[in-house]
Amino acid sequence: MKNVYIIHGWDGNPKEPMLNWLKKELESRNYNVLAPEMPNPGEPEINAWIKKLNEVVNTNDNNIFIGHSVGCQGVLRYIEQTPEKIKISGILLIAPWMELDEETIKEEGEEVIEIARPWMETPIDFKKIKSKTKNITAIFSDDDYFVPLSQKDLFEKELDAKIIVEHNMGHFSPADNVDKLDSALNSVLEIK
């Protein structure tokens, strides 16, 4: 049985409709799914999120990780620090957030910039992550107000990720009325 870990985003929680739908769909197909509530989601910190994942992840070779927004970075940074021998079945990144755009900086101000800075400025060893799995998919929306579509190039180049572009799904959040995402479910089901 494969273990699936669903990691929510900044200001998010595991009960968001899309993430909850994905969890139930996978459980109905006999996946063991864990969707932990990450520490202090309103002010996420890299080390606290990695620590939480170290506490909840069963380190075997059948794990699949799903991240949403900054949860994608949580997943990537967790995998990056796992022992070399650990192999990952697959990674699914939904709206993988890597940086603040100028509009968000103007709207949200200095406090958000300070929270985001470590996530944006601490490098990720993409080669190390790529060495642990050949199954990486990144899903973007063509109207995401936090993650520009141009970010897909980073994931193609650095992780050889399969890219899926959805239309009019925003940031795949409750505010965008996204309560299910068939491409995410299908991407997980394709991981052998």
Backbone as CSV, one residue per row, in Angstrom:
resi,resn,N_x,N_y,N_z,CA_x,CA_y,CA_z,C_x,C_y,C_z
1,MET,0.841,-1.181,0.000,0.000,0.000,0.000,0.889,1.248,0.000
2,LYS,0.561,2.170,-0.872,1.330,3.408,-0.948,0.820,4.418,0.079
3,ASN,1.774,5.118,0.671,1.453,6.215,1.581,1.433,7.506,0.785
4,VAL,0.419,8.324,1.005,0.324,9.631,0.362,0.271,10.690,1.452
5,TYR,1.094,11.705,1.295,1.129,12.824,2.228,0.689,14.073,1.478
6,ILE,-0.355,14.725,1.987,-0.891,15.940,1.368,-0.546,17.118,2.265
7,ILE,0.229,18.047,1.718,0.697,19.187,2.504,0.049,20.472,1.992
8,HIS,-0.737,21.088,2.844,-1.468,22.304,2.479,-0.531,23.505,2.381
9,GLY,-1.085,24.634,1.997,-0.289,25.831,1.782,-0.370,26.847,2.910
10,TRP,0.223,27.984,2.644,0.258,29.141,3.547,-1.182,29.561,3.843
11,ASP,-1.492,29.749,5.100,-2.840,30.110,5.542,-3.865,29.026,5.204
12,GLY,-3.394,27.837,4.886,-4.292,26.760,4.501,-4.478,25.747,5.610
13,ASN,-5.221,24.703,5.277,-5.409,23.595,6.213,-5.796,22.347,5.428
14,PRO,-5.643,21.178,6.034,-5.908,19.932,5.316,-7.379,19.693,4.997
15,LYS,-8.273,20.488,5.573,-9.707,20.302,5.334,-10.223,21.130,4.163
16,GLU,-9.341,21.850,3.459,-9.791,22.608,2.293,-10.488,21.657,1.321
17,PRO,-11.549,22.104,0.658,-12.348,21.193,-0.171,-11.550,20.370,-1.182
18,MET,-10.663,20.974,-1.948,-9.922,20.217,-2.963,-9.010,19.173,-2.317
19,LEU,-8.314,19.561,-1.258,-7.395,18.625,-0.605,-8.168,17.503,0.075
20,ASN,-9.285,17.838,0.698,-10.118,16.838,1.360,-10.714,15.867,0.331
21,TRP,-11.162,16.403,-0.819,-11.689,15.565,-1.899,-10.616,14.594,-2.387
22,LEU,-9.406,15.127,-2.587,-8.305,14.289,-3.067,-7.999,13.178,-2.055
23,LYS,-7.979,13.517,-0.790,-7.727,12.529,0.263,-8.782,11.417,0.217
24,LYS,-10.047,11.797,0.153,-11.126,10.791,0.134,-11.075,9.923,-1.121
25,GLU,-10.800,10.537,-2.262,-10.703,9.770,-3.514,-9.576,8.742,-3.450
26,LEU,-8.444,9.135,-2.910,-7.306,8.211,-2.819,-7.561,7.124,-1.784
27,GLU,-8.173,7.484,-0.668,-8.495,6.477,0.353,-9.477,5.446,-0.205
28,SER,-10.400,5.878,-1.044,-11.363,4.941,-1.622,-10.688,3.969,-2.590
29,ARG,-9.459,4.297,-2.979,-8.677,3.425,-3.862,-7.550,2.730,-3.093
30,ASN,-7.699,2.642,-1.788,-6.797,1.909,-0.903,-5.415,2.523,-0.719
31,TYR,-5.308,3.826,-0.891,-4.074,4.509,-0.513,-4.176,4.872,0.961
32,ASN,-3.047,4.835,1.648,-2.976,5.306,3.030,-2.627,6.793,2.972
33,VAL,-3.576,7.676,3.308,-3.392,9.116,3.110,-3.314,9.838,4.448
34,LEU,-2.287,10.659,4.587,-2.136,11.500,5.758,-2.038,12.950,5.299
35,ALA,-2.879,13.789,5.866,-2.875,15.215,5.531,-2.705,15.994,6.838
36,PRO,-1.460,16.165,7.285,-1.245,16.821,8.572,-1.538,18.313,8.520
37,GLU,-1.927,18.842,9.652,-2.039,20.292,9.764,-0.634,20.809,10.061
38,MET,-0.139,21.656,9.188,1.223,22.137,9.332,1.277,23.251,10.382
39,PRO,2.437,23.377,11.057,2.536,24.346,12.144,2.445,25.795,11.670
40,ASN,1.696,26.576,12.423,1.591,28.016,12.214,1.413,28.382,10.735
41,PRO,0.349,27.910,10.090,0.195,28.131,8.654,0.076,29.599,8.248
42,GLY,-0.296,30.468,9.177,-0.378,31.887,8.860,0.984,32.550,8.725
43,GLU,1.993,31.931,9.364,3.370,32.423,9.281,4.295,31.211,9.149
44,PRO,4.234,30.510,8.015,4.987,29.263,7.872,6.501,29.479,7.929
45,GLU,7.170,28.534,8.594,8.629,28.559,8.689,9.180,27.235,8.170
46,ILE,10.233,27.335,7.388,10.815,26.146,6.748,11.149,25.068,7.770
47,ASN,11.933,25.412,8.789,12.399,24.386,9.730,11.247,23.726,10.484
48,ALA,10.236,24.493,10.839,9.085,23.919,11.553,8.322,22.951,10.650
49,TRP,8.203,23.295,9.366,7.484,22.414,8.449,8.284,21.149,8.170
50,ILE,9.587,21.260,8.007,10.411,20.060,7.801,10.355,19.177,9.047
51,LYS,10.429,19.794,10.217,10.353,19.025,11.471,9.035,18.258,11.542
52,LYS,7.934,18.919,11.206,6.630,18.253,11.230,6.613,17.053,10.280
53,LEU,7.151,17.246,9.072,7.180,16.133,8.118,8.080,15.009,8.622
54,ASN,9.193,15.342,9.243,10.049,14.301,9.820,9.313,13.500,10.887
55,GLU,8.383,14.155,11.584,7.610,13.477,12.638,6.533,12.555,12.067
56,VAL,5.918,12.935,10.945,4.745,12.195,10.473,5.019,11.232,9.315
57,VAL,6.102,11.425,8.583,6.348,10.595,7.403,6.970,9.268,7.799
58,ASN,6.386,8.199,7.273,6.932,6.857,7.411,7.963,6.691,6.300
59,THR,9.238,6.673,6.654,10.284,6.688,5.626,10.461,5.313,4.987
60,ASN,9.669,5.068,3.984,9.873,3.877,3.161,9.864,4.313,1.705
61,ASP,9.970,3.362,0.804,10.100,3.706,-0.609,8.766,3.790,-1.350
62,ASN,7.655,3.758,-0.655,6.355,3.805,-1.327,5.625,5.127,-1.127
63,ASN,6.334,6.159,-0.749,5.674,7.423,-0.439,5.437,8.286,-1.665
64,ILE,4.264,8.904,-1.664,3.909,9.905,-2.668,3.622,11.192,-1.896
65,PHE,4.141,12.294,-2.386,3.937,13.582,-1.729,3.159,14.512,-2.640
66,ILE,2.170,15.177,-2.048,1.383,16.175,-2.754,1.504,17.470,-1.970
67,GLY,1.873,18.534,-2.661,1.939,19.832,-2.006,1.066,20.823,-2.727
68,HIS,0.533,21.779,-1.975,-0.217,22.890,-2.571,0.444,24.195,-2.133
69,SER,0.736,25.062,-3.092,1.305,26.379,-2.844,2.633,26.256,-2.102
70,VAL,2.792,26.914,-0.947,4.060,26.808,-0.230,4.257,25.387,0.309
71,GLY,3.180,24.610,0.385,3.311,23.205,0.754,4.177,22.427,-0.230
72,CYS,4.241,22.904,-1.466,5.140,22.285,-2.459,6.585,22.449,-2.018
73,GLN,6.914,23.646,-1.556,8.271,23.862,-1.047,8.516,23.018,0.192
74,GLY,7.499,22.903,1.058,7.644,22.045,2.221,8.004,20.627,1.815
75,VAL,7.314,20.114,0.811,7.579,18.771,0.292,9.002,18.679,-0.271
76,LEU,9.351,19.621,-1.143,10.671,19.572,-1.782,11.790,19.692,-0.758
77,ARG,11.635,20.577,0.206,12.673,20.770,1.220,12.765,19.565,2.160
78,TYR,11.642,18.922,2.437,11.686,17.689,3.227,12.437,16.596,2.465
79,ILE,12.061,16.385,1.219,12.696,15.328,0.419,14.191,15.587,0.263
80,GLU,14.548,16.835,0.079,15.952,17.219,-0.087,16.800,16.756,1.095
81,GLN,16.257,16.790,2.308,17.057,16.459,3.488,16.937,14.990,3.925
82,THR,16.176,14.181,3.188,16.082,12.766,3.561,17.380,12.045,3.198
83,PRO,17.676,10.949,3.888,18.899,10.198,3.577,18.938,9.765,2.102
84,GLU,20.137,9.657,1.581,20.360,9.350,0.159,19.629,8.077,-0.270
85,LYS,19.565,7.085,0.620,18.979,5.786,0.249,17.462,5.839,0.066
86,ILE,16.809,6.861,0.605,15.345,6.965,0.510,14.939,7.332,-0.911
87,LYS,14.047,6.535,-1.476,13.492,6.826,-2.803,12.006,7.156,-2.644
88,ILE,11.521,8.037,-3.486,10.151,8.525,-3.422,9.400,8.005,-4.645
89,SER,8.182,7.495,-4.447,7.404,7.009,-5.591,7.025,8.144,-6.528
90,GLY,6.652,9.300,-5.959,6.271,10.409,-6.821,5.978,11.671,-6.042
91,ILE,5.991,12.781,-6.773,5.716,14.098,-6.198,4.716,14.801,-7.100
92,LEU,3.674,15.357,-6.485,2.693,16.164,-7.210,2.683,17.553,-6.587
93,LEU,2.952,18.557,-7.407,3.018,19.942,-6.947,1.857,20.715,-7.567
94,ILE,0.969,21.221,-6.734,-0.200,21.969,-7.206,0.028,23.445,-6.889
95,ALA,0.083,24.273,-7.922,0.357,25.710,-7.769,1.621,25.930,-6.955
96,PRO,2.756,25.381,-7.423,3.986,25.448,-6.632,4.528,26.873,-6.508
97,TRP,4.349,27.439,-5.324,4.735,28.814,-5.059,6.225,28.889,-4.720
98,MET,6.929,29.795,-5.406,8.363,29.970,-5.169,8.747,31.408,-4.816
99,GLU,7.951,32.380,-5.231,8.323,33.777,-4.980,7.092,34.669,-4.968
100,LEU,7.234,35.837,-4.356,6.153,36.821,-4.343,6.225,37.667,-5.608
101,ASP,5.085,37.896,-6.215,5.073,38.804,-7.360,4.927,40.237,-6.853
102,GLU,5.219,41.180,-7.725,5.213,42.592,-7.325,3.853,43.050,-6.798
103,GLU,2.791,42.567,-7.412,1.450,42.977,-6.977,1.163,42.517,-5.549
104,THR,1.551,41.281,-5.250,1.348,40.756,-3.898,2.174,41.554,-2.893
105,ILE,3.406,41.890,-3.266,4.256,42.675,-2.376,3.590,44.020,-2.067
106,LYS,3.053,44.656,-3.089,2.380,45.954,-2.895,1.148,45.810,-2.007
107,GLU,0.377,44.752,-2.245,-0.875,44.556,-1.498,-0.641,44.103,-0.064
108,GLU,0.279,43.183,0.127,0.424,42.525,1.429,1.401,43.228,2.364
109,GLY,2.413,43.884,1.835,3.316,44.660,2.665,4.465,43.889,3.286
110,GLU,5.145,44.587,4.187,6.421,44.125,4.745,6.311,42.834,5.547
111,GLU,5.207,42.662,6.286,5.071,41.472,7.126,5.093,40.196,6.285
112,VAL,4.364,40.213,5.181,4.324,39.042,4.293,5.683,38.823,3.627
113,ILE,6.346,39.908,3.272,7.674,39.796,2.661,8.634,39.102,3.626
114,GLU,8.569,39.464,4.900,9.461,38.856,5.896,9.172,37.365,6.081
115,ILE,7.910,36.990,6.057,7.560,35.569,6.170,8.045,34.812,4.932
116,ALA,7.878,35.424,3.764,8.217,34.759,2.503,9.718,34.702,2.231
117,ARG,10.452,35.665,2.763,11.879,35.785,2.409,12.669,34.474,2.544
118,PRO,12.624,33.762,3.686,13.407,32.515,3.774,12.993,31.479,2.718
119,TRP,11.696,31.414,2.426,11.218,30.459,1.422,11.758,30.819,0.038
120,MET,11.898,32.107,-0.232,12.357,32.553,-1.541,13.879,32.525,-1.661
121,GLU,14.580,32.737,-0.549,16.027,32.927,-0.618,16.845,31.705,-0.228
122,THR,16.251,30.717,0.426,16.990,29.511,0.794,16.976,28.560,-0.396
123,PRO,18.146,28.269,-0.958,18.182,27.435,-2.170,17.645,26.017,-1.924
124,ILE,17.162,25.429,-2.993,16.715,24.037,-2.982,17.627,23.260,-3.915
125,ASP,18.108,22.101,-3.460,18.967,21.251,-4.287,18.079,20.363,-5.169
126,PHE,17.727,20.895,-6.333,16.828,20.171,-7.233,17.442,18.855,-7.714
127,LYS,18.759,18.808,-7.896,19.413,17.560,-8.351,19.206,16.449,-7.333
128,LYS,19.318,16.795,-6.066,19.130,15.792,-5.014,17.698,15.259,-5.034
129,ILE,16.737,16.160,-5.208,15.330,15.748,-5.263,15.103,14.858,-6.485
130,LYS,15.649,15.277,-7.620,15.482,14.510,-8.863,16.094,13.111,-8.747
131,SER,17.146,12.972,-7.940,17.796,11.667,-7.780,16.930,10.697,-6.986
132,LYS,15.888,11.198,-6.332,15.054,10.347,-5.482,13.782,9.854,-6.155
133,THR,13.416,10.454,-7.297,12.213,10.012,-8.001,12.261,10.440,-9.462
134,LYS,11.592,9.674,-10.286,11.445,10.031,-11.707,10.025,10.512,-11.997
135,ASN,9.180,10.523,-10.977,7.764,10.876,-11.150,7.455,12.199,-10.466
136,ILE,7.575,13.287,-11.206,7.251,14.602,-10.665,6.297,15.290,-11.638
137,THR,5.180,15.756,-11.114,4.198,16.493,-11.906,3.920,17.818,-11.211
138,ALA,3.816,18.879,-12.005,3.464,20.192,-11.467,2.230,20.706,-12.210
139,ILE,1.227,21.110,-11.448,-0.025,21.604,-12.024,-0.128,23.112,-11.774
140,PHE,-0.368,23.842,-12.850,-0.494,25.302,-12.796,-1.860,25.698,-13.337
141,SER,-2.287,26.911,-12.978,-3.473,27.492,-13.593,-3.040,28.719,-14.390
142,ASP,-3.703,28.928,-15.518,-3.329,30.055,-16.374,-3.761,31.408,-15.801
143,ASP,-4.470,31.404,-14.672,-4.858,32.676,-14.055,-4.536,32.710,-12.559
144,ASP,-3.481,31.992,-12.167,-3.075,31.966,-10.758,-2.513,33.337,-10.383
145,TYR,-3.071,33.939,-9.372,-2.663,35.275,-8.954,-1.461,35.258,-8.020
146,PHE,-1.000,34.076,-7.576,0.211,33.964,-6.761,1.362,33.304,-7.501
147,VAL,1.056,32.434,-8.447,2.099,31.669,-9.148,1.979,31.930,-10.643
148,PRO,2.886,32.759,-11.188,2.819,33.036,-12.619,3.092,31.771,-13.438
149,LEU,2.429,31.667,-14.562,2.592,30.496,-15.425,4.038,30.320,-15.869
150,SER,4.790,31.390,-15.922,6.205,31.299,-16.311,7.006,30.426,-15.340
151,GLN,6.501,30.201,-14.125,7.197,29.346,-13.160,7.297,27.891,-13.645
152,LYS,6.424,27.522,-14.570,6.463,26.135,-15.042,7.814,25.805,-15.659
153,ASP,8.478,26.796,-16.253,9.782,26.567,-16.880,10.813,26.094,-15.858
154,LEU,10.772,26.653,-14.655,11.691,26.242,-13.593,11.525,24.754,-13.284
155,PHE,10.290,24.297,-13.176,10.032,22.908,-12.800,10.342,21.941,-13.948
156,GLU,10.119,22.378,-15.173,10.519,21.564,-16.327,12.033,21.417,-16.366
157,LYS,12.713,22.532,-16.216,14.177,22.547,-16.353,14.860,21.831,-15.187
158,GLU,14.499,22.192,-13.960,15.219,21.706,-12.784,14.795,20.304,-12.337
159,LEU,13.543,19.932,-12.569,13.052,18.649,-12.059,12.535,17.714,-13.151
160,ASP,12.628,18.136,-14.414,12.045,17.346,-15.505,10.596,16.996,-15.209
161,ALA,9.903,17.922,-14.582,8.516,17.673,-14.180,7.600,17.659,-15.391
162,LYS,6.608,16.774,-15.315,5.502,16.818,-16.274,4.653,18.021,-15.883
163,ILE,4.323,18.859,-16.834,3.579,20.075,-16.557,2.142,19.943,-17.053
164,ILE,1.207,20.300,-16.201,-0.210,20.350,-16.566,-0.681,21.785,-16.325
165,VAL,-1.325,22.373,-17.309,-1.851,23.726,-17.158,-3.375,23.661,-17.205
166,GLU,-3.989,24.037,-16.097,-5.443,24.118,-16.013,-5.880,25.534,-16.384
167,HIS,-7.151,25.691,-16.681,-7.665,26.994,-17.090,-8.658,27.531,-16.055
168,ASN,-8.476,28.798,-15.711,-9.408,29.502,-14.816,-9.608,28.812,-13.465
169,MET,-8.529,28.333,-12.875,-8.609,27.677,-11.560,-7.956,28.514,-10.467
170,GLY,-7.487,29.719,-10.825,-6.870,30.575,-9.821,-5.712,29.885,-9.134
171,HIS,-5.720,29.944,-7.798,-4.652,29.313,-7.005,-5.126,27.963,-6.442
172,PHE,-6.177,27.403,-7.051,-6.736,26.110,-6.640,-7.168,26.142,-5.173
173,SER,-7.670,27.271,-4.730,-8.003,27.431,-3.313,-9.518,27.532,-3.123
174,PRO,-9.974,27.462,-1.866,-11.407,27.613,-1.615,-11.966,28.919,-2.181
175,ALA,-11.183,29.986,-2.133,-11.635,31.275,-2.662,-11.902,31.212,-4.167
176,ASP,-11.267,30.254,-4.845,-11.459,30.079,-6.285,-12.553,29.052,-6.594
177,ASN,-13.231,28.583,-5.545,-14.286,27.572,-5.690,-13.795,26.289,-6.348
178,VAL,-12.537,25.940,-6.084,-11.996,24.675,-6.592,-12.169,23.635,-5.486
179,ASP,-13.074,22.692,-5.713,-13.311,21.677,-4.695,-12.901,20.281,-5.133
180,LYS,-12.447,20.164,-6.384,-11.875,18.900,-6.855,-10.944,19.213,-8.017
181,LEU,-10.011,18.315,-8.266,-9.035,18.532,-9.323,-8.679,17.172,-9.931
182,ASP,-9.410,16.818,-10.985,-9.236,15.500,-11.603,-7.804,15.265,-12.067
183,SER,-7.134,16.300,-12.586,-5.760,16.111,-13.069,-4.821,15.727,-11.922
184,ALA,-5.096,16.207,-10.716,-4.277,15.829,-9.560,-4.509,14.364,-9.208
185,LEU,-5.759,13.965,-9.136,-6.073,12.569,-8.836,-5.453,11.648,-9.885
186,ASN,-5.655,11.965,-11.144,-5.112,11.116,-12.217,-3.594,11.049,-12.175
187,SER,-2.954,12.154,-11.828,-1.488,12.175,-11.743,-0.990,11.218,-10.662
188,VAL,-1.677,11.182,-9.523,-1.291,10.264,-8.463,-1.547,8.820,-8.887
189,LEU,-2.701,8.587,-9.514,-3.034,7.215,-9.918,-2.061,6.665,-10.958
190,GLU,-1.400,7.545,-11.711,-0.424,7.110,-12.721,0.910,6.699,-12.123
191,ILE,1.164,7.066,-10.862,2.437,6.742,-10.227,2.434,5.258,-9.853
192,LYS,3.411,4.559,-10.356,3.513,3.110,-10.083,4.471,2.842,-8.942
